[in-house]
Amino acid sequence: QVQLVESGGGLVQAGGSLRLSCVASGRTFKSYTMGWFRQAPGKEREFAAAISSTGVRTFYVDSVKGRFTISRDNAKNTVYLQMNSLKPEDTAVYYCAADQRPYHDPFIPNYWGRGTQVTVSS
């Protein structure tokens, strides 16, 4: 079992930045593929970004490429999502996710956090 706890959400103006963090419990964090998903009001949850267990490979949905950066610190059991040039359409609850398998498309992780709200005002 892996428990995931997100933090770092909040209210920001369009064009601003936020960094989300997700701390994972357990000793096997370094073996997990980690990801971030988001769910906007009235919409389905969608994939945003993922990172391989070693951090070498990263994956993004087209709408965040060039603006968001996913990274991880295996010594701290933490994955990050740096979000720059935020837009009102980035407003959503952001969920951290983990899976023991290598990245696969579509990415369907086994473990989920409870989410953190990101609101971007225009």
N, C-alpha and C positions, 0 to 999 in steps of 0.2 A: 504494500500500500504506500502511496505517496500522497501527502497533503500539501496543497499549494495555497499560499496566501499572497494576494496582490496588494500593492499599495502604490501611491503616487498619482492617483486620479485627481481631478479637480476641474475648476472653471478657468478657461483661458480665452483670450481674444484671438480672433483669426490672425494667422501669421505667427502666433506664438509657439512655444515649445513646452513639452512635458516629458518627463521620464518615468515610465512605469517600472516597478520592480516586482519580482515574484520569488518568494523564498520557498524552497521545497524541503520537506522533512525527509529523513532517511539517508542511508549511506551510499545509495546507488545512483544519486543524482547524475553523476558524470557519465552514466551509461544511457541516460534517457535523451531522446529527441524532445526538444521543448518548443512550444509554440504559443502564439497569441491569436485569439479570435476576438471578434467584436459583434455586438448585436445592437443595432439602432432601433429606436422605437417603431413598432409596427413591421419590423423586417426580421428575416431569419438570421440566425447566427452565421457569420462568414469568417473564413480564414483570413488572417492578416499577414502573419509572418511565422517562420519556423527556423530552427537552428539545429544542426546535427550535434551529436553528443560531444564531439571534440571542439565544436565551434568553427570548424573549417568551412562548412557549407551553410549557406543561408538561403532562404526562400521567401518570396514576397508576392502578395497579390498586386496586380498591376497598379491599382489605384494608390498604393502607398510607396511604390518604388521611387527612390531618390529623395524621399522625405522621412521615412522611418528606417531605423536601424536596430536590428535585434542582436544582442550579444549575451554572453554568459560568463560567469565566474564560477568555475567548478569548485574552487576552494571555499567559496561562500554559499554554495548551493543556491545560487541566485541567477535568474535570467532577467534581462532588461529589455525594454522597448523605448528607445529614444525617438520621440515624435517631434519633428520640426515642420515649420510652414503649415501649421494646422489649419484646417478648413472647417466650416460649420458642418459639412457632411461627414466629418470624422467623429461627430458626436455619437457616443454609443457606450454601452457597458463593455469593458474590455476584460476578457477572460484569459488566464494563463492555463496552459494545458501541457500534459506530459504523456509520453508513450515509450515503452521499452523497445519498440521496433525502430529500425532506421526510417528516415523520412520516406513517406509513401504518398502518392497522389491519387485520389484525394486523401488528405491527412485527417485521420479519424483517431484522435488520441483516446487513451483509456482513462486518464485522470484530469480532473478539472478543478480550478479554483472557483471562488464564489463571485469574483468579478469586482471591478472598480469602475466608477462612473467617470467618464471624460465628457465634458461639455465645452464646445467651442462656440463662442458668441461672435456674431457678425458685426 
